[in-house]
Amino acid sequence: MDKNAIRYWIKFADFYQMPHITYFDSISALVDKLDKMTRAELLQISTKMTEYNAVALQELLGKWKKILTLIAKTSVNAPH
């Protein structure tokens, strides 16, 4: 396993670029973070993630619509 290759490609992964994610290095670190967070904080994170996901979905659907429309237009005019 090439760690440099993984580091290079991982930055392109969507789930590493999303806001409002709480990172942890181990199960004990996760438990520690969860112990320190209030229910209100957890609900706020969840709400922000839900809002972000709704906007991201609309943007993604718009991008795919443009791509597929372009493909459809060019494929109709393309020689067979």
N, CA, C and O atoms as a Tinker XYZ file with bonds, in Angstrom:
   320  protein
     1  N      0.845000   -1.171000    0.000000    73     2
     2  CA     0.000000    0.000000    0.000000    64     1     3
     3  C      0.895000    1.240000    0.000000    63     2     4     5
     4  O      1.766000    1.382000    0.858000    81     3
     5  N      0.680000    2.126000   -0.954000    73     3     6
     6  CA     1.468000    3.342000   -1.075000    64     5     7
     7  C      0.772000    4.484000   -0.336000    63     6     8     9
     8  O     -0.231000    5.017000   -0.811000    81     7
     9  N      1.307000    4.852000    0.823000    73     7    10
    10  CA     0.674000    5.882000    1.657000    64     9    11
    11  C      0.631000    7.231000    0.954000    63    10    12    13
    12  O     -0.331000    7.979000    1.128000    81    11
    13  N      1.637000    7.558000    0.174000    73    11    14
    14  CA     1.637000    8.835000   -0.554000    64    13    15
    15  C      0.529000    8.875000   -1.596000    63    14    16    17
    16  O     -0.112000    9.908000   -1.787000    81    15
    17  N      0.306000    7.758000   -2.267000    73    15    18
    18  CA    -0.771000    7.689000   -3.255000    64    17    19
    19  C     -2.124000    7.844000   -2.574000    63    18    20    21
    20  O     -3.006000    8.538000   -3.082000    81    19
    21  N     -2.284000    7.201000   -1.432000    73    19    22
    22  CA    -3.541000    7.316000   -0.688000    64    21    23
    23  C     -3.764000    8.759000   -0.268000    63    22    24    25
    24  O     -4.865000    9.286000   -0.432000    81    23
    25  N     -2.731000    9.412000    0.276000    73    23    26
    26  CA    -2.859000   10.817000    0.686000    64    25    27
    27  C     -3.231000   11.707000   -0.492000    63    26    28    29
    28  O     -4.028000   12.634000   -0.355000    81    27
    29  N     -2.645000   11.414000   -1.652000    73    27    30
    30  CA    -2.938000   12.216000   -2.840000    64    29    31
    31  C     -4.407000   12.068000   -3.241000    63    30    32    33
    32  O     -5.097000   13.068000   -3.434000    81    31
    33  N     -4.888000   10.835000   -3.367000    73    31    34
    34  CA    -6.227000   10.587000   -3.888000    64    33    35
    35  C     -7.323000   10.861000   -2.869000    63    34    36    37
    36  O     -8.446000   11.188000   -3.252000    81    35
    37  N     -7.027000   10.736000   -1.599000    73    35    38
    38  CA    -8.058000   10.900000   -0.568000    64    37    39
    39  C     -8.633000   12.314000   -0.556000    63    38    40    41
    40  O     -9.788000   12.510000   -0.178000    81    39
    41  N     -7.829000   13.306000   -0.971000    73    39    42
    42  CA    -8.330000   14.682000   -0.975000    64    41    43
    43  C     -9.433000   14.896000   -2.007000    63    42    44    45
    44  O    -10.133000   15.908000   -1.963000    81    43
    45  N     -9.591000   13.964000   -2.925000    73    43    46
    46  CA   -10.656000   14.064000   -3.925000    64    45    47
    47  C    -11.937000   13.358000   -3.484000    63    46    48    49
    48  O    -12.960000   13.446000   -4.163000    81    47
    49  N    -11.886000   12.667000   -2.363000    73    47    50
    50  CA   -13.056000   11.950000   -1.869000    64    49    51
    51  C    -14.039000   12.926000   -1.228000    63    50    52    53
    52  O    -13.662000   13.726000   -0.371000    81    51
    53  N    -15.293000   12.853000   -1.648000    73    51    54
    54  CA   -16.322000   13.776000   -1.153000    64    53    55
    55  C    -16.439000   13.789000    0.366000    63    54    56    57
    56  O    -16.548000   14.851000    0.979000    81    55
    57  N    -16.416000   12.613000    0.962000    73    55    58
    58  CA   -16.676000   12.538000    2.389000    64    57    59
    59  C    -15.577000   13.159000    3.234000    63    58    60    61
    60  O    -15.770000   13.343000    4.436000    81    59
    61  N    -14.431000   13.488000    2.651000    73    59    62
    62  CA   -13.376000   14.175000    3.384000    64    61    63
    63  C    -13.437000   15.683000    3.194000    63    62    64    65
    64  O    -12.647000   16.413000    3.794000    81    63
    65  N    -14.361000   16.158000    2.370000    73    63    66
    66  CA   -14.438000   17.579000    2.078000    64    65    67
    67  C    -15.760000   18.195000    2.512000    63    66    68    69
    68  O    -16.038000   19.349000    2.186000    81    67
    69  N    -16.553000   17.467000    3.218000    73    67    70
    70  CA   -17.852000   17.961000    3.644000    64    69    71
    71  C    -17.712000   18.716000    4.966000    63    70    72    73
    72  O    -16.964000   18.297000    5.849000    81    71
    73  N    -18.435000   19.829000    5.097000    73    71    74
    74  CA   -18.357000   20.587000    6.346000    64    73    75
    75  C    -19.152000   19.911000    7.466000    63    74    76    77
    76  O    -19.992000   19.044000    7.227000    81    75
    77  N    -18.864000   20.328000    8.663000    73    75    78
    78  CA   -19.600000   19.928000    9.874000    64    77    79
    79  C    -19.310000   18.501000   10.340000    63    78    80    81
    80  O    -19.974000   17.995000   11.244000    81    79
    81  N    -18.321000   17.855000    9.726000    73    79    82
    82  CA   -17.966000   16.506000   10.162000    64    81    83
    83  C    -17.056000   16.609000   11.383000    63    82    84    85
    84  O    -16.151000   17.442000   11.426000    81    83
    85  N    -17.302000   15.765000   12.359000    73    83    86
    86  CA   -16.451000   15.701000   13.542000    64    85    87
    87  C    -15.476000   14.542000   13.354000    63    86    88    89
    88  O    -15.886000   13.391000   13.208000    81    87
    89  N    -14.202000   14.856000   13.359000    73    87    90
    90  CA   -13.179000   13.846000   13.129000    64    89    91
    91  C    -12.672000   13.274000   14.449000    63    90    92    93
    92  O    -12.684000   13.948000   15.480000    81    91
    93  N    -12.231000   12.028000   14.399000    73    91    94
    94  CA   -11.652000   11.378000   15.570000    64    93    95
    95  C    -10.628000   10.355000   15.102000    63    94    96    97
    96  O    -10.706000    9.852000   13.981000    81    95
    97  N     -9.673000   10.053000   15.966000    73    95    98
    98  CA    -8.578000    9.147000   15.605000    64    97    99
    99  C     -8.745000    7.730000   16.133000    63    98   100   101
   100  O     -8.057000    6.807000   15.695000    81    99
   101  N     -9.658000    7.568000   17.070000    73    99   102
   102  CA    -9.860000    6.246000   17.653000    64   101   103
   103  C    -11.250000    6.202000   18.274000    63   102   104   105
   104  O    -11.912000    7.230000   18.417000    81   103
   105  N    -11.677000    5.019000   18.636000    73   103   106
   106  CA   -12.975000    4.867000   19.281000    64   105   107
   107  C    -12.990000    5.621000   20.608000    63   106   108   109
   108  O    -13.984000    6.261000   20.952000    81   107
   109  N    -11.895000    5.546000   21.346000    73   107   110
   110  CA   -11.859000    6.243000   22.644000    64   109   111
   111  C    -11.916000    7.761000   22.439000    63   110   112   113
   112  O    -12.520000    8.469000   23.245000    81   111
   113  N    -11.296000    8.264000   21.374000    73   111   114
   114  CA   -11.380000    9.708000   21.079000    64   113   115
   115  C    -12.806000   10.087000   20.705000    63   114   116   117
   116  O    -13.285000   11.156000   21.084000    81   115
   117  N    -13.488000    9.213000   19.960000    73   115   118
   118  CA   -14.888000    9.463000   19.612000    64   117   119
   119  C    -15.758000    9.498000   20.859000    63   118   120   121
   120  O    -16.569000   10.407000   21.034000    81   119
   121  N    -15.588000    8.516000   21.712000    73   119   122
   122  CA   -16.371000    8.462000   22.954000    64   121   123
   123  C    -16.117000    9.710000   23.787000    63   122   124   125
   124  O    -17.048000   10.278000   24.358000    81   123
   125  N    -14.862000   10.138000   23.858000    73   123   126
   126  CA   -14.505000   11.340000   24.611000    64   125   127
   127  C    -15.205000   12.574000   24.032000    63   126   128   129
   128  O    -15.753000   13.387000   24.776000    81   127
   129  N    -15.183000   12.709000   22.724000    73   127   130
   130  CA   -15.845000   13.852000   22.077000    64   129   131
   131  C    -17.342000   13.820000   22.321000    63   130   132   133
   132  O    -17.950000   14.845000   22.628000    81   131
   133  N    -17.933000   12.644000   22.184000    73   131   134
   134  CA   -19.379000   12.530000   22.388000    64   133   135
   135  C    -19.770000   12.827000   23.830000    63   134   136   137
   136  O    -20.824000   13.410000   24.083000    81   135
   137  N    -18.929000   12.430000   24.769000    73   135   138
   138  CA   -19.193000   12.722000   26.184000    64   137   139
   139  C    -19.203000   14.221000   26.459000    63   138   140   141
   140  O    -19.949000   14.695000   27.317000    81   139
   141  N    -18.377000   14.963000   25.732000    73   139   142
   142  CA   -18.241000   16.401000   25.963000    64   141   143
   143  C    -19.274000   17.233000   25.199000    63   142   144   145
   144  O    -19.456000   18.413000   25.500000    81   143
   145  N    -19.948000   16.638000   24.224000    73   143   146
   146  CA   -20.917000   17.385000   23.421000    64   145   147
   147  C    -22.307000   17.268000   24.026000    63   146   148   149
   148  O    -22.703000   16.217000   24.529000    81   147
   149  N    -23.026000   18.363000   23.965000    73   147   150
   150  CA   -24.399000   18.339000   24.460000    64   149   151
   151  C    -25.329000   17.848000   23.353000    63   150   152   153
   152  O    -24.953000   17.811000   22.181000    81   151
   153  N    -26.524000   17.481000   23.735000    73   151   154
   154  CA   -27.535000   17.067000   22.755000    64   153   155
   155  C    -27.804000   18.201000   21.772000    63   154   156   157
   156  O    -27.971000   17.965000   20.575000    81   155
   157  N    -27.845000   19.427000   22.277000    73   155   158
   158  CA   -28.091000   20.591000   21.414000    64   157   159
   159  C    -26.979000   20.747000   20.370000    63   158   160   161
   160  O    -27.249000   21.067000   19.213000    81   159
   161  N    -25.740000   20.522000   20.783000    73   159   162
   162  CA   -24.612000   20.616000   19.838000    64   161   163
   163  C    -24.716000   19.538000   18.757000    63   162   164   165
   164  O    -24.484000   19.804000   17.578000    81   163
   165  N    -25.066000   18.322000   19.174000    73   163   166
   166  CA   -25.211000   17.238000   18.214000    64   165   167
   167  C    -26.354000   17.518000   17.235000    63   166   168   169
   168  O    -26.226000   17.260000   16.038000    81   167
   169  N    -27.461000   18.041000   17.739000    73   167   170
   170  CA   -28.588000   18.389000   16.870000    64   169   171
   171  C    -28.225000   19.524000   15.921000    63   170   172   173
   172  O    -28.661000   19.533000   14.769000    81   171
   173  N    -27.432000   20.479000   16.394000    73   171   174
   174  CA   -27.000000   21.583000   15.541000    64   173   175
   175  C    -26.109000   21.060000   14.402000    63   174   176   177
   176  O    -26.263000   21.479000   13.255000    81   175
   177  N    -25.195000   20.165000   14.712000    73   175   178
   178  CA   -24.338000   19.560000   13.686000    64   177   179
   179  C    -25.201000   18.810000   12.674000    63   178   180   181
   180  O    -25.003000   18.942000   11.466000    81   179
   181  N    -26.147000   18.032000   13.160000    73   179   182
   182  CA   -27.029000   17.269000   12.284000    64   181   183
   183  C    -27.835000   18.191000   11.373000    63   182   184   185
   184  O    -27.982000   17.918000   10.181000    81   183
   185  N    -28.352000   19.272000   11.929000    73   183   186
   186  CA   -29.126000   20.230000   11.146000    64   185   187
   187  C    -28.272000   20.868000   10.064000    63   186   188   189
   188  O    -28.701000   20.982000    8.916000    81   187
   189  N    -27.062000   21.285000   10.426000    73   187   190
   190  CA   -26.161000   21.909000    9.451000    64   189   191
   191  C    -25.779000   20.932000    8.346000    63   190   192   193
   192  O    -25.691000   21.315000    7.179000    81   191
   193  N    -25.552000   19.672000    8.707000    73   191   194
   194  CA   -25.220000   18.664000    7.709000    64   193   195
   195  C    -26.403000   18.415000    6.773000    63   194   196   197
   196  O    -26.222000   18.259000    5.565000    81   195
   197  N    -27.600000   18.378000    7.329000    73   195   198
   198  CA   -28.803000   18.178000    6.519000    64   197   199
   199  C    -28.997000   19.333000    5.542000    63   198   200   201
   200  O    -29.321000   19.117000    4.374000    81   199
   201  N    -28.798000   20.552000    6.020000    73   199   202
   202  CA   -28.925000   21.734000    5.158000    64   201   203
   203  C    -27.877000   21.711000    4.046000    63   202   204   205
   204  O    -28.191000   21.976000    2.886000    81   203
   205  N    -26.655000   21.398000    4.396000    73   203   206
   206  CA   -25.580000   21.317000    3.406000    64   205   207
   207  C    -25.895000   20.248000    2.359000    63   206   208   209
   208  O    -25.731000   20.479000    1.161000    81   207
   209  N    -26.346000   19.085000    2.813000    73   207   210
   210  CA   -26.647000   17.993000    1.893000    64   209   211
   211  C    -27.766000   18.353000    0.921000    63   210   212   213
   212  O    -27.723000   17.956000   -0.244000    81   211
   213  N    -28.764000   19.099000    1.383000    73   211   214
   214  CA   -29.860000   19.507000    0.499000    64   213   215
   215  C    -29.348000   20.428000   -0.610000    63   214   216   217
   216  O    -29.724000   20.275000   -1.772000    81   215
   217  N    -28.495000   21.379000   -0.250000    73   215   218
   218  CA   -27.921000   22.303000   -1.235000    64   217   219
   219  C    -26.990000   21.537000   -2.184000    63   218   220   221
   220  O    -27.041000   21.732000   -3.398000    81   219
   221  N    -26.155000   20.681000   -1.634000    73   219   222
   222  CA   -25.209000   19.911000   -2.450000    64   221   223
   223  C    -25.946000   19.013000   -3.436000    63   222   224   225
   224  O    -25.512000   18.861000   -4.578000    81   223
   225  N    -27.044000   18.424000   -3.013000    73   223   226
   226  CA   -27.830000   17.570000   -3.900000    64   225   227
   227  C    -28.369000   18.372000   -5.077000    63   226   228   229
   228  O    -28.286000   17.928000   -6.222000    81   227
   229  N    -28.918000   19.545000   -4.802000    73   227   230
   230  CA   -29.452000   20.382000   -5.886000    64   229   231
   231  C    -28.349000   20.797000   -6.855000    63   230   232   233
   232  O    -28.553000   20.793000   -8.069000    81   231
   233  N    -27.195000   21.151000   -6.328000    73   231   234
   234  CA   -26.063000   21.516000   -7.189000    64   233   235
   235  C    -25.624000   20.331000   -8.043000    63   234   236   237
   236  O    -25.362000   20.485000   -9.236000    81   235
   237  N    -25.545000   19.167000   -7.442000    73   235   238
   238  CA   -25.138000   17.967000   -8.161000    64   237   239
   239  C    -26.149000   17.607000   -9.250000    63   238   240   241
   240  O    -25.763000   17.281000  -10.372000    81   239
   241  N    -27.430000   17.665000   -8.925000    73   239   242
   242  CA   -28.452000   17.375000   -9.926000    64   241   243
   243  C    -28.381000   18.362000  -11.087000    63   242   244   245
   244  O    -28.555000   17.977000  -12.243000    81   243
   245  N    -28.125000   19.632000  -10.783000    73   243   246
   246  CA   -27.984000   20.640000  -11.826000    64   245   247
   247  C    -26.799000   20.354000  -12.735000    63   246   248   249
   248  O    -26.898000   20.500000  -13.953000    81   247
   249  N    -25.681000   19.948000  -12.147000    73   247   250
   250  CA   -24.497000   19.614000  -12.937000    64   249   251
   251  C    -24.772000   18.424000  -13.855000    63   250   252   253
   252  O    -24.406000   18.445000  -15.030000    81   251
   253  N    -25.418000   17.385000  -13.316000    73   251   254
   254  CA   -25.706000   16.209000  -14.129000    64   253   255
   255  C    -26.712000   16.542000  -15.232000    63   254   256   257
   256  O    -26.615000   16.014000  -16.340000    81   255
   257  N    -27.664000   17.404000  -14.936000    73   255   258
   258  CA   -28.629000   17.807000  -15.962000    64   257   259
   259  C    -27.903000   18.487000  -17.120000    63   258   260   261
   260  O    -28.193000   18.205000  -18.283000    81   259
   261  N    -26.962000   19.380000  -16.813000    73   259   262
   262  CA   -26.187000   20.056000  -17.861000    64   261   263
   263  C    -25.363000   19.050000  -18.670000    63   262   264   265
   264  O    -25.322000   19.118000  -19.898000    81   263
   265  N    -24.719000   18.131000  -17.983000    73   263   266
   266  CA   -23.888000   17.130000  -18.652000    64   265   267
   267  C    -24.734000   16.259000  -19.580000    63   266   268   269
   268  O    -24.393000   16.060000  -20.746000    81   267
   269  N    -25.844000   15.742000  -19.042000    73   267   270
   270  CA   -26.680000   14.850000  -19.848000    64   269   271
   271  C    -27.360000   15.583000  -20.995000    63   270   272   273
   272  O    -27.550000   15.013000  -22.069000    81   271
   273  N    -27.729000   16.847000  -20.775000    73   271   274
   274  CA   -28.307000   17.645000  -21.854000    64   273   275
   275  C    -27.294000   17.856000  -22.964000    63   274   276   277
   276  O    -27.628000   17.740000  -24.143000    81   275
   277  N    -26.066000   18.162000  -22.597000    73   275   278
   278  CA   -25.000000   18.340000  -23.586000    64   277   279
   279  C    -24.757000   17.043000  -24.363000    63   278   280   281
   280  O    -24.602000   17.072000  -25.584000    81   279
   281  N    -24.726000   15.928000  -23.673000    73   279   282
   282  CA   -24.529000   14.636000  -24.336000    64   281   283
   283  C    -25.679000   14.363000  -25.302000    63   282   284   285
   284  O    -25.462000   13.933000  -26.435000    81   283
   285  N    -26.895000   14.617000  -24.844000    73   283   286
   286  CA   -28.060000   14.367000  -25.708000    64   285   287
   287  C    -28.024000   15.240000  -26.947000    63   286   288   289
   288  O    -28.311000   14.763000  -28.045000    81   287
   289  N    -27.677000   16.513000  -26.792000    73   287   290
   290  CA   -27.625000   17.425000  -27.933000    64   289   291
   291  C    -26.530000   17.025000  -28.919000    63   290   292   293
   292  O    -26.751000   17.047000  -30.130000    81   291
   293  N    -25.382000   16.669000  -28.427000    73   291   294
   294  CA   -24.268000   16.332000  -29.317000    64   293   295
   295  C    -24.440000   14.958000  -29.945000    63   294   296   297
   296  O    -23.974000   14.729000  -31.061000    81   295
   297  N    -25.094000   14.051000  -29.257000    73   295   298
   298  CA   -25.277000   12.703000  -29.814000    64   297   299
   299  C    -26.340000   12.697000  -30.910000    63   298   300   301
   300  O    -26.292000   11.854000  -31.806000    81   299
   301  N    -27.292000   13.616000  -30.855000    73   299   302
   302  CA   -28.318000   13.702000  -31.896000    64   301   303
   303  C    -27.692000   14.173000  -33.197000    63   302   304   305
   304  O    -28.061000   13.711000  -34.277000    81   303
   305  N    -26.744000   15.092000  -33.090000    73   303   306
   306  CA   -26.103000   15.669000  -34.267000    64   305   307
   307  C    -24.881000   14.877000  -34.732000    63   306   308   309
   308  O    -24.341000   15.150000  -35.804000    81   307
   309  N    -24.456000   13.932000  -33.963000    73   307   310
   310  CA   -23.251000   13.173000  -34.308000    64   309   311
   311  C    -23.551000   12.154000  -35.399000    63   310   312   313
   312  O    -24.632000   11.565000  -35.420000    81   311
   313  N    -22.599000   11.942000  -36.308000    73   311   314
   314  CA   -22.816000   10.920000  -37.341000    64   313   315
   315  C    -22.812000    9.538000  -36.729000    63   314   316   317
   316  O    -22.065000    9.278000  -35.786000    81   315
   317  N    -23.630000    8.653000  -37.251000    73   315   318
   318  CA   -23.726000    7.290000  -36.697000    64   317   319
   319  C    -22.973000    6.313000  -37.536000    63   318   320
   320  O    -22.944000    5.123000  -37.223000    81   319
